[in-house]
Amino acid sequence: MSEQFLTRGDGSLWPDLASVPATAEGQNAKNAVDFNTRALLVKVVPDGGSAADEATSTSFSKTVAASGTPEKLTATDYYVDQIVIVPLRTNTGLVYLGFTSGNDEQQVEVGTAVVLKAPPGKKLNPAKIYADVTVNGEGVRVILID
């Protein structure tokens, strides 16, 4: 299963998973929104694939209240194969990602994305990742792929 459903025909990323059309670039996508959590759940089956080939994704936004005070991407433990982190397109400043609450390790600008992939046989947990911003109230879109 590839990440093709996250890209447009020209190879650029969709701004967020919610903007991917019901059928995107040769993929059959079934969308459902959980209105309690505002998460978009997407099941993607490659053309010619079967239900056994489905990948499930969940996405949510995370905003950071105060610049200089990193916050966890989520308080909920998820164990997934991939995490895609995309700065919100409305951001005017920078986003920093790190694995501790005091260490801004990776700068991420609007228009770019960070894709984390777990090694074979392992899972990633977004609750172990922190985001910080240079402008109060800005943040990221987090896409969890399992």
C-alpha positions as a LaTeX table, in Angstrom:
\begin{tabular}{lrrr}
\hline
Residue & $x$ (\AA) & $y$ (\AA) & $z$ (\AA) \\
\hline
Met1 & 0.00 & 0.00 & 0.00 \\
Ser2 & 1.49 & 3.33 & $-0.99$ \\
Glu3 & 0.79 & 6.90 & 0.11 \\
Gln4 & $-0.52$ & 7.70 & $-3.37$ \\
Phe5 & $-3.92$ & 8.68 & $-2.03$ \\
Leu6 & $-2.27$ & 11.64 & $-0.27$ \\
Thr7 & $-0.85$ & 13.06 & $-3.49$ \\
Arg8 & $-2.31$ & 14.82 & $-6.49$ \\
Gly9 & $-1.58$ & 13.75 & $-10.05$ \\
Asp10 & 1.34 & 16.23 & $-10.18$ \\
Gly11 & 2.90 & 14.64 & $-7.06$ \\
Ser12 & 2.03 & 17.51 & $-4.69$ \\
Leu13 & 0.29 & 16.76 & $-1.39$ \\
Trp14 & $-3.37$ & 17.51 & $-0.82$ \\
Pro15 & $-3.59$ & 20.39 & 1.73 \\
Asp16 & $-5.19$ & 17.99 & 4.19 \\
Leu17 & $-6.88$ & 14.62 & 4.07 \\
Ala18 & $-10.34$ & 16.20 & 4.25 \\
Ser19 & $-9.80$ & 17.77 & 0.82 \\
Val20 & $-9.09$ & 14.48 & $-0.96$ \\
Pro21 & $-12.04$ & 13.78 & $-3.28$ \\
Ala22 & $-14.09$ & 10.60 & $-2.93$ \\
Thr23 & $-12.17$ & 9.11 & $-5.85$ \\
Ala24 & $-8.60$ & 10.36 & $-6.12$ \\
Glu25 & $-6.06$ & 9.44 & $-8.80$ \\
Gly26 & $-6.96$ & 5.82 & $-9.42$ \\
Gln27 & $-7.97$ & 5.07 & $-5.84$ \\
Asn28 & $-11.40$ & 4.15 & $-4.55$ \\
Ala29 & $-11.88$ & 6.06 & $-1.29$ \\
Lys30 & $-14.75$ & 5.64 & 1.16 \\
Asn31 & $-14.98$ & 8.60 & 3.53 \\
Ala32 & $-16.77$ & 8.85 & 6.86 \\
Val33 & $-16.60$ & 11.64 & 9.40 \\
Asp34 & $-16.80$ & 10.93 & 13.12 \\
Phe35 & $-18.68$ & 14.04 & 14.27 \\
Asn36 & $-17.78$ & 13.46 & 17.92 \\
Thr37 & $-14.03$ & 13.72 & 17.31 \\
Arg38 & $-14.15$ & 15.61 & 13.98 \\
Ala39 & $-11.76$ & 12.99 & 12.60 \\
Leu40 & $-11.96$ & 11.98 & 8.98 \\
Leu41 & $-11.64$ & 8.24 & 8.51 \\
Val42 & $-10.61$ & 7.10 & 5.06 \\
Lys43 & $-10.36$ & 3.58 & 3.74 \\
Val44 & $-8.38$ & 3.33 & 0.56 \\
Val45 & $-8.34$ & 0.35 & $-1.78$ \\
Pro46 & $-6.02$ & 0.38 & $-4.80$ \\
Asp47 & $-7.76$ & $-0.24$ & $-8.13$ \\
Gly48 & $-8.12$ & $-3.98$ & $-8.53$ \\
Gly49 & $-7.49$ & $-4.48$ & $-4.81$ \\
Ser50 & $-9.66$ & $-6.19$ & $-2.24$ \\
Ala51 & $-10.91$ & $-5.30$ & 1.23 \\
Ala52 & $-7.84$ & $-7.06$ & 2.64 \\
Asp53 & $-5.68$ & $-4.36$ & 0.98 \\
Glu54 & $-7.43$ & $-1.48$ & 2.78 \\
Ala55 & $-5.45$ & 1.04 & 4.79 \\
Thr56 & $-7.25$ & 3.11 & 7.42 \\
Ser57 & $-6.33$ & 6.72 & 8.17 \\
Thr58 & $-7.43$ & 9.15 & 10.84 \\
Ser59 & $-6.66$ & 12.85 & 10.74 \\
Phe60 & $-7.02$ & 15.69 & 13.20 \\
Ser61 & $-5.69$ & 19.20 & 13.75 \\
Lys62 & $-3.49$ & 20.21 & 16.65 \\
Thr63 & $-3.04$ & 23.87 & 17.60 \\
Val64 & $-0.49$ & 25.09 & 20.12 \\
Ala65 & $-1.78$ & 27.72 & 22.54 \\
Ala66 & 1.45 & 29.59 & 23.26 \\
Ser67 & 4.63 & 30.02 & 21.25 \\
Gly68 & 7.62 & 28.57 & 23.06 \\
Thr69 & 5.50 & 26.04 & 24.96 \\
Pro70 & 5.58 & 22.72 & 23.03 \\
Glu71 & 2.49 & 20.50 & 23.30 \\
Lys72 & 1.95 & 16.83 & 22.51 \\
Leu73 & 0.25 & 16.18 & 19.17 \\
Thr74 & $-2.38$ & 14.20 & 21.08 \\
Ala75 & $-3.01$ & 12.96 & 24.61 \\
Thr76 & $-4.36$ & 9.69 & 23.18 \\
Asp77 & $-2.02$ & 6.79 & 22.43 \\
Tyr78 & $-2.33$ & 5.57 & 18.85 \\
Tyr79 & $-0.05$ & 2.90 & 17.40 \\
Val80 & 0.27 & 3.33 & 13.65 \\
Asp81 & 2.53 & 2.51 & 10.71 \\
Gln82 & 2.93 & 6.11 & 9.49 \\
Ile83 & 2.40 & 9.65 & 10.72 \\
Val84 & 2.16 & 12.57 & 8.30 \\
Ile85 & 2.45 & 16.03 & 9.89 \\
Val86 & 1.53 & 19.06 & 7.78 \\
Pro87 & 1.57 & 22.67 & 9.05 \\
Leu88 & $-1.87$ & 24.29 & 8.77 \\
Arg89 & $-2.00$ & 26.31 & 5.57 \\
Thr90 & $-3.33$ & 29.30 & 7.55 \\
Asn91 & $-0.11$ & 29.46 & 9.63 \\
Thr92 & 1.92 & 32.64 & 9.30 \\
Gly93 & 4.89 & 31.39 & 11.36 \\
Leu94 & 6.97 & 28.25 & 11.68 \\
Val95 & 6.25 & 24.92 & 13.36 \\
Tyr96 & 8.87 & 22.91 & 15.22 \\
Leu97 & 8.57 & 19.20 & 16.00 \\
Gly98 & 10.46 & 17.24 & 18.63 \\
Phe99 & 10.40 & 14.22 & 20.89 \\
Thr100 & 10.63 & 16.14 & 24.18 \\
Ser101 & 8.72 & 19.11 & 25.55 \\
Gly102 & 11.80 & 21.31 & 25.51 \\
Asn103 & 13.57 & 20.37 & 22.31 \\
Asp104 & 12.55 & 21.85 & 18.94 \\
Glu105 & 14.34 & 19.38 & 16.69 \\
Gln106 & 12.74 & 19.80 & 13.25 \\
Gln107 & 11.56 & 23.05 & 11.64 \\
Val108 & 8.59 & 22.61 & 9.30 \\
Glu109 & 7.29 & 25.37 & 7.04 \\
Val110 & 3.84 & 25.78 & 5.45 \\
Gly111 & 3.77 & 23.84 & 2.18 \\
Thr112 & 5.96 & 21.01 & 3.45 \\
Ala113 & 5.21 & 17.81 & 5.33 \\
Val114 & 7.03 & 15.40 & 7.63 \\
Val115 & 6.36 & 11.72 & 6.99 \\
Leu116 & 7.41 & 9.30 & 9.73 \\
Lys117 & 7.40 & 5.58 & 8.91 \\
Ala118 & 7.75 & 2.85 & 11.51 \\
Pro119 & 10.39 & 0.17 & 10.92 \\
Pro120 & 9.01 & $-3.26$ & 9.95 \\
Gly121 & 7.28 & $-4.89$ & 12.91 \\
Lys122 & 7.16 & $-1.62$ & 14.91 \\
Lys123 & 4.53 & 1.12 & 15.42 \\
Leu124 & 4.68 & 4.89 & 15.95 \\
Asn125 & 2.81 & 6.81 & 18.66 \\
Pro126 & 1.98 & 10.49 & 17.95 \\
Ala127 & 1.49 & 11.07 & 21.70 \\
Lys128 & 5.29 & 10.97 & 21.94 \\
Ile129 & 5.75 & 13.89 & 19.50 \\
Tyr130 & 5.63 & 17.56 & 20.49 \\
Ala131 & 4.81 & 20.60 & 18.35 \\
Asp132 & 5.82 & 24.19 & 19.00 \\
Val133 & 4.95 & 27.29 & 16.98 \\
Thr134 & 6.34 & 30.79 & 16.53 \\
Val135 & 2.82 & 32.33 & 16.46 \\
Asn136 & 0.29 & 31.60 & 19.23 \\
Gly137 & $-2.65$ & 29.41 & 18.17 \\
Glu138 & $-1.09$ & 27.98 & 15.01 \\
Gly139 & $-0.53$ & 24.29 & 14.48 \\
Val140 & $-0.49$ & 21.20 & 12.31 \\
Arg141 & $-2.70$ & 18.61 & 10.63 \\
Val142 & $-1.83$ & 15.09 & 11.76 \\
Ile143 & $-2.62$ & 12.11 & 9.56 \\
Leu144 & $-2.29$ & 8.64 & 11.10 \\
Ile145 & $-2.02$ & 5.73 & 8.66 \\
Asp146 & $-2.36$ & 2.12 & 9.76 \\
\hline
\end{tabular}
